């Protein structure tokens, strides 16, 4: 298969609209819808979904960009620090996004007076579904390609290998990652109401554990973003770190055995209004 589709279409006035932009918008809309649905089931104040989404969105973008520069382009960041802000040139790290989200949830927890894992538990389903759409967008852009292969299910990316006389077959890792995210999303939907997963932190811990294992193996098929460090890539080392973090979260969650519920703290505007009405 040869994938040489133009990554955009033209509007009647000649404006270019990239498929990636549309899919990124779908990712944001579906992520917000899932966050809102989860908070409604937990009887959270009406302003929580918007506040939570904005903080998570900003922390994701900042973490993803900064993570990419530190993990994969540190020399560029040192020589040209302004390149950090040129996000239109590409370069976002999923591991950096996870770190940014963790810090964003920490900020929300401190401001709302909530347990940290309670905020983090809202993220697995939105993130996995968003990840599915983003990887499809990467495929449309012919970016984040796989390593060269002789497999019959390989894909040629002429836009990526534009400087090569004979375009090689590559593993379609974008689609592999997309299918993995969707399968994990559907799997979590089936088990999230099981007694074990009602404990604060268990859903996020298990999802991070499974994602780290899957991402570690997908890296074997992914084109190198940096030179390997020993026998592993930077992405695999980062996956080992997130795997360790997932084990810690699962252990803490299982030990505490706390049922999941949303706490309306005094920091919440809705809680403040309710208190004012009763005084």
WOLINVEN-V214518 format. One line per field, one symbol per residue. phi: phi as a letter, one per 20 degrees, with the letter a starting at -180 (. if undefined). Layout:
phi->???
This chain:
phi->.ddcfffbcdegenfecefffffffffffffffffffffffelfgfefgffffffffffffffffffffffccffffffcgffgeeffenocdffffffffffffffffffemdfgffffffegfffffffgffffffffelcleeffbdffefcedgffefedfdfefcfeffffffffffffffffffdfefgfeeegnffffffffffffffgffffdeffecfgdmddegfffffffffffffffffffffflefebeeeefffgffffffffed
